[in-house]
Amino acid sequence: MKKTLIAIGLLLAFMPAFAQTGSLLKPVDDLEFAHLDRNRIIYPGDSLDMERFFEKLDSVLFLGQGNLSIMHIGGSHVQAGVFTQQFRNDLLGIAPDLIGGQYFVFPFAAGGTNNPSHFRVSSTGSWDYCRNAVRKETDKRMGLAGAAITTTDADASVSIVTRERRVTAISPRFEFNKVTLIGFSETEDVVPVIGYKGKTLQGTHDESQDTYTFQLPALTDSICIFFEAMPGEFTLTGVLLDNGMPGISLHGVGVNGASLPSYLRCDDFERDLKLIKPDLVIFGIGINDAAEKDFDVTYFKRNYDALIRIIKRVNPDCALLFVTNNDSYKYVKGRKKRRGYYEVNPNGLIVEQAFMELGKQHNAAVWDQFDVMGGLYSMKDWENAGLAQRDKIHFTGDGYKLIGDLLYNALISRYLEHVKTNAKR
């Protein structure tokens, strides 16, 4: 309570943007086909976990104390990075100096697939890529990232730059001086090193965690991972960047095509999750589950129960926020000379209700994206407005940015209610 009151005082005294409640919200153009007036966070059960999260947000934003770890997990909507990054930019826009702590990334581009937009990856040599969404590839051990790249090439390297190609004022620059590589060599003979300003840095290996930890002499926004010798095979399953500073960390964990079973089959998911120990998990998993012909809502909810048990073992106080599926369509192949066509996926309505039930069961919050965007058949309207792609599943870049703004506005509106409520006590 004392911290909250101090936060309110600082909010009013030192941050003019808070003088008017609406000034914290991102401006959004009206869409006649959407239900933007319903853009809010819903509590089907109690709100205690979210209130604890908001109290931690108070401490970070206004007292500059502690670290707030948020994980956004999903499929291709998250791997693309635009949705997650827009939400991250909006959140850090409140206090740009508080981009802190950790940054969990995976170098997708080294495996020949699309990389999230908010950091850059280049590579040399040959790397084999596998992901949790493809069943035949899941004999390879994977962790939190839900993906892995493997090499036996002596010329293999991966470079990571934690800034977008075009740096803008709304994209906070993240720098780090600690790197934790998550990966393994079956024979332990292949050891990764890091190139930093012409020097080769050796790491500390924790065999039980499959991690190699490197301390850098100064803050940087780029590193190169390579191998001094390659007598065997090495598999990289994640990279954690850190600067040890207080602030807000937002980790995007997404794999194209991933469903709930995809993450549940990752052997090292729980072990790796302990490295970031999230205070809030934003669930965006469900669009691929609901696309299955034999979709079973009971099985869907049981899988979420299993994933939540893992998260709660890592952090019992972790707040949970479900994002309902966006409206989507299925492509139906035509017969003989008839063209194929798209038909709406009615499972969007079923999954929407399932998320409400999960929210009540787990005392989690729900952002009803399905309803906010206009409900069933609305994806065609988003496509006509240039906000969704022709496949009627994915959004365009502008569409993802809008979704990120809407999620931010919904969360911050609830946070401001939290601040007002505590101010009256």
C-alpha positions in Angstrom: 0.0 0.0 0.0 2.8 2.4 0.9 4.6 1.8 -2.4 1.3 2.4 -4.3 0.7 5.7 -2.6 4.3 6.8 -3.3 3.8 5.7 -6.9 0.7 7.8 -7.2 2.5 10.9 -5.8 5.3 10.5 -8.3 2.8 9.8 -11.0 1.1 13.2 -10.4 4.2 15.2 -9.6 6.8 14.1 -12.1 4.9 12.6 -15.1 2.6 15.2 -16.8 1.4 12.5 -19.2 -0.5 11.0 -16.3 -2.4 14.2 -15.5 -5.1 13.1 -17.9 -6.0 9.4 -17.9 -6.5 9.2 -21.6 -3.1 10.6 -22.4 -1.5 7.3 -21.6 -3.6 5.4 -24.1 -2.5 5.1 -27.7 -4.8 6.9 -30.2 -6.7 4.4 -32.4 -8.7 5.2 -35.5 -12.3 4.1 -35.3 -13.2 1.0 -37.4 -17.0 0.7 -38.1 -16.8 -3.1 -38.3 -14.9 -3.5 -35.0 -16.1 -3.3 -31.4 -13.4 -0.9 -30.1 -15.8 0.3 -27.3 -15.4 -3.2 -25.8 -11.6 -3.1 -25.7 -11.0 -4.1 -22.1 -9.5 -6.8 -19.9 -12.1 -9.1 -18.4 -11.8 -11.0 -15.1 -13.9 -14.1 -15.3 -12.6 -15.1 -11.9 -10.8 -13.0 -9.3 -8.2 -10.4 -10.1 -5.6 -11.0 -7.3 -2.8 -12.2 -9.5 -3.2 -9.3 -11.9 -3.4 -6.9 -8.9 0.0 -8.2 -7.7 1.4 -7.7 -11.2 0.2 -4.1 -11.2 1.8 -3.5 -7.8 5.1 -4.7 -9.3 4.5 -2.4 -12.2 4.1 0.5 -9.7 7.5 -0.3 -8.2 9.3 -0.5 -11.6 7.7 2.5 -13.2 7.7 5.0 -10.4 10.3 3.8 -7.9 12.7 2.3 -10.4 12.9 -0.8 -8.3 13.0 -4.4 -9.5 12.5 -6.2 -12.7 9.2 -7.0 -14.4 9.3 -10.0 -16.7 6.5 -10.5 -19.3 6.3 -13.4 -21.7 4.1 -13.4 -24.8 3.8 -16.9 -26.2 2.1 -18.1 -29.3 2.5 -19.2 -32.9 3.2 -17.2 -36.1 1.5 -14.1 -34.8 4.3 -13.9 -32.2 7.2 -15.2 -34.3 6.7 -12.3 -36.7 7.5 -10.0 -33.9 5.5 -7.0 -34.9 2.6 -7.6 -32.5 4.8 -8.2 -29.5 7.2 -5.3 -30.4 4.4 -2.8 -30.8 3.0 -3.8 -27.3 6.5 -3.6 -25.9 7.2 -0.1 -27.4 3.8 1.1 -26.1 4.6 -0.2 -22.6 8.1 1.2 -22.5 6.9 4.5 -23.9 5.6 5.3 -20.4 9.1 5.2 -19.0 11.7 4.7 -21.9 14.6 4.6 -19.4 13.2 1.4 -17.9 14.1 -0.9 -20.8 15.9 -3.3 -18.5 16.8 -6.8 -17.4 16.6 -9.6 -19.9 15.8 -10.2 -23.5 15.2 -13.8 -24.6 15.7 -14.4 -28.4 16.1 -17.2 -30.9 18.0 -16.7 -34.2 15.4 -18.0 -36.6 17.0 -16.4 -39.6 20.0 -18.7 -39.2 17.6 -21.6 -39.7 16.2 -20.1 -42.9 12.9 -19.0 -41.5 11.5 -15.6 -40.8 13.1 -13.7 -37.9 11.1 -11.5 -35.5 11.3 -7.9 -36.7 12.7 -6.3 -33.5 16.2 -7.8 -33.8 18.5 -8.8 -36.6 20.3 -12.1 -37.3 22.9 -13.1 -39.8 24.8 -16.3 -40.1 27.6 -18.2 -41.8 28.1 -21.9 -42.5 25.4 -24.6 -42.5 22.7 -24.8 -39.9 19.8 -27.3 -39.7 16.5 -25.9 -38.3 13.7 -27.7 -36.5 10.6 -26.5 -34.6 8.2 -27.9 -32.1 5.2 -27.6 -34.5 6.5 -30.4 -36.7 6.0 -33.8 -35.0 8.7 -35.7 -36.9 11.3 -33.1 -35.8 10.5 -33.3 -32.1 13.0 -36.0 -31.3 15.5 -33.1 -31.1 15.6 -31.6 -27.6 14.0 -28.2 -27.5 13.3 -25.7 -24.7 11.5 -22.4 -24.2 12.0 -21.1 -27.7 10.3 -24.2 -29.2 13.0 -24.3 -31.9 16.6 -25.4 -32.4 19.4 -25.0 -34.9 22.2 -27.6 -35.2 25.6 -27.5 -37.0 28.6 -29.6 -37.6 30.2 -26.9 -39.8 33.5 -25.4 -38.6 32.6 -22.1 -40.4 29.2 -21.8 -38.7 28.5 -18.6 -36.8 25.4 -16.5 -35.7 25.4 -12.8 -35.2 22.7 -11.0 -33.3 22.0 -7.3 -33.3 19.3 -6.1 -30.8 18.0 -3.2 -32.9 15.7 -2.9 -35.9 17.1 -2.1 -39.3 15.6 1.3 -39.1 16.0 2.7 -35.5 13.1 4.9 -34.5 12.3 7.0 -31.5 9.5 4.6 -30.5 11.8 1.5 -30.5 13.9 1.6 -27.3 17.5 0.4 -27.8 18.4 -2.6 -25.7 22.1 -3.1 -24.7 23.5 -6.0 -22.7 26.7 -7.1 -21.0 25.8 -10.7 -20.2 25.0 -13.5 -22.6 23.6 -16.9 -21.7 23.6 -19.4 -24.6 21.3 -22.3 -24.2 22.6 -25.3 -26.1 24.4 -28.6 -26.0 26.9 -30.9 -27.7 26.1 -34.6 -27.3 29.8 -35.3 -26.8 30.6 -32.0 -24.9 33.5 -31.5 -27.3 32.1 -28.5 -29.1 32.2 -25.3 -27.1 30.7 -22.0 -28.3 32.6 -18.7 -27.9 31.6 -15.1 -28.5 33.3 -12.5 -30.6 33.3 -9.0 -29.1 35.2 -6.1 -30.7 37.9 -8.4 -32.2 38.3 -10.5 -29.0 37.2 -14.0 -28.4 35.5 -14.5 -25.1 35.2 -17.8 -23.2 32.1 -18.7 -21.2 31.3 -20.6 -18.1 29.5 -23.9 -18.8 26.7 -25.2 -16.6 26.3 -28.8 -17.8 23.1 -29.4 -15.8 21.4 -26.4 -17.4 23.0 -26.7 -20.8 24.1 -23.0 -20.6 27.2 -21.1 -21.5 27.4 -17.7 -19.7 29.6 -14.9 -20.9 30.4 -11.6 -19.1 31.1 -8.8 -21.5 33.5 -5.9 -20.5 30.9 -3.2 -21.5 27.4 -2.8 -22.8 26.8 -3.6 -26.5 23.9 -4.3 -28.8 25.6 -7.0 -31.0 27.5 -10.2 -30.6 28.8 -13.1 -32.8 28.6 -16.7 -31.7 31.0 -19.1 -33.3 33.3 -22.1 -32.5 37.0 -22.3 -32.2 36.9 -26.1 -33.0 34.2 -28.3 -34.4 34.9 -32.0 -33.6 31.2 -32.8 -33.5 27.7 -31.4 -33.5 26.3 -28.4 -31.5 22.6 -27.5 -31.0 21.6 -24.0 -30.0 18.1 -23.6 -28.4 18.0 -20.1 -27.1 19.9 -16.9 -26.2 19.3 -14.8 -23.1 20.7 -11.3 -23.2 20.9 -9.3 -19.9 22.1 -6.0 -18.5 21.4 -6.4 -14.8 19.4 -3.2 -14.7 15.9 -2.6 -13.2 13.1 -2.3 -15.7 10.6 -4.1 -17.9 11.5 -7.2 -20.0 9.2 -8.5 -22.6 10.0 -11.8 -24.2 8.4 -13.0 -27.4 8.2 -16.8 -27.7 6.5 -17.8 -30.9 6.9 -20.5 -33.5 5.2 -20.7 -36.9 2.4 -23.3 -36.7 2.8 -23.9 -33.0 -0.1 -25.3 -30.9 -0.4 -26.2 -27.3 0.9 -29.8 -27.8 3.9 -28.2 -29.6 5.1 -26.5 -26.4 4.2 -29.4 -24.2 6.5 -31.7 -26.1 9.5 -29.4 -25.5 11.6 -31.3 -22.9 13.5 -28.3 -21.6 10.6 -25.8 -21.6 10.3 -25.6 -17.8 14.0 -25.6 -17.2 14.5 -22.7 -19.6 11.5 -20.8 -18.3 13.3 -20.5 -14.9 15.8 -18.3 -16.6 13.2 -15.5 -17.2 10.7 -16.4 -14.4 7.8 -14.4 -15.8 5.6 -12.2 -13.7 3.0 -12.1 -16.5 2.4 -14.6 -19.3 0.3 -13.5 -22.2 -1.2 -16.5 -23.9 -1.7 -16.3 -27.7 -1.8 -20.0 -28.4 -4.9 -21.4 -30.0 -5.3 -20.3 -33.6 -3.5 -23.5 -34.8 -5.3 -25.8 -32.4 -8.7 -24.5 -33.6 -7.7 -25.0 -37.2 -7.6 -28.8 -36.7 -10.4 -30.8 -38.4 -11.0 -32.8 -35.2 -10.7 -29.9 -32.8 -11.7 -31.0 -29.3 -12.3 -28.1 -26.9 -12.0 -30.4 -23.8 -8.6 -31.5 -25.0 -7.7 -27.9 -25.7 -8.5 -26.8 -22.2 -6.6 -29.8 -20.7 -3.5 -28.8 -22.6 -3.8 -25.3 -21.3 -4.1 -26.7 -17.8 -0.9 -28.7 -18.3 1.0 -25.6 -19.6 -0.2 -23.5 -16.8 0.9 -26.1 -14.2 4.4 -25.8 -15.6 4.3 -22.0 -15.4 3.0 -22.0 -11.9 5.7 -24.3 -10.8 8.2 -21.8 -12.0 6.4 -18.8 -10.4 3.3 -19.5 -8.3 2.5 -15.8 -8.3 2.6 -15.4 -12.1 -0.3 -13.5 -13.5 -2.0 -15.0 -16.6 -3.6 -13.1 -19.5 -5.5 -15.1 -22.2 -5.8 -13.5 -25.7 -8.7 -15.1 -27.6 -8.2 -16.2 -31.2 -8.6 -13.7 -33.9 -11.4 -14.5 -36.4 -10.1 -16.7 -39.2 -11.0 -18.6 -42.3 -10.1 -22.0 -43.8 -9.2 -22.6 -47.4 -11.3 -25.2 -49.0 -9.9 -26.8 -52.2 -12.1 -26.8 -55.2 -13.1 -30.0 -57.1 -12.0 -30.5 -60.7 -12.0 -27.1 -62.4 -13.7 -25.3 -59.6 -11.6 -22.8 -57.7 -11.0 -23.1 -54.1 -12.7 -20.8 -51.6 -12.5 -19.6 -48.0 -15.0 -20.3 -45.4 -15.1 -19.0 -41.8 -13.7 -21.1 -39.0 -16.6 -21.4 -36.5 -14.3 -22.7 -33.9 -13.4 -19.1 -33.1 -16.7 -18.8 -31.1 -16.0 -22.1 -29.3 -12.4 -21.1 -28.3 -13.7 -17.7 -27.2 -15.9 -19.4 -24.6 -13.1 -21.8 -23.7 -10.8 -18.9 -22.8 -13.5 -17.4 -20.6 -13.8 -20.8 -18.8 -10.1 -21.1 -18.4 -9.9 -17.5 -17.1 -12.4 -18.4 -14.4 -10.8 -21.7 -13.5 -7.3 -20.2 -13.2 -8.2 -16.7 -11.9 -6.7 -15.3 -15.1 -7.5 -12.2 -17.1 -8.9 -12.4 -20.7 -8.5 -10.0 -23.6 -11.3 -10.9 -26.0 -9.6 -10.1 -29.2 -12.2 -12.1 -31.1 -15.0 -9.8 -30.0 -13.0 -6.5 -30.2 -12.1 -7.1 -33.9 -15.8 -7.7 -34.7 -16.5 -11.4 -34.0 -17.3 -14.0 -36.6 -16.7 -13.0 -40.3 -14.8 -9.9 -39.2 -11.5 -11.0 -40.7 -12.8 -10.2 -44.2 -13.4 -6.6 -43.0 -9.9 -6.4 -41.7 -8.6 -7.7 -45.0 -10.6 -5.1 -46.9 -9.2 -2.4 -44.7 -5.6 -3.5 -45.4 -5.2 -4.8 -41.9 -5.3 -8.6 -42.6 -3.6 -10.8 -45.2 -5.3 -12.7 -48.0 -5.1 -16.0 -46.1 -7.5 -14.5 -43.6 -5.5 -15.8 -40.7 -2.6 -13.4 -40.4 -2.6 -9.6 -40.1 -0.6 -7.2 -42.1 2.2 -5.1 -40.4 -0.3 -2.3 -39.8 -2.8 -4.8 -38.5 -0.4 -6.3 -36.0 0.6 -2.8 -34.8 -3.0 -2.0 -34.2 -3.6 -5.3 -32.3 -0.5 -4.4 -30.2 -1.9 -0.9 -29.5 -5.3 -2.4 -28.5 -3.8 -4.9 -26.1 -1.7 -2.2 -24.5 -4.7 0.1 -24.2 -6.8 -2.6 -22.6 -4.0 -3.5 -20.1 -3.2 0.1 -19.2 -6.9 1.0 -18.7 -7.1 -1.8 -16.1 -3.9 -0.6 -14.6 -5.2 3.0 -14.2 -8.3 1.6 -12.5 -5.9 -0.2 -10.1 -4.2 3.1 -9.4 -7.4 5.0 -8.8 -8.8 2.3 -6.6 -5.8 2.3 -4.4 -5.7 6.1 -4.2 -9.2 6.1 -2.6 -8.2 3.7 0.1 
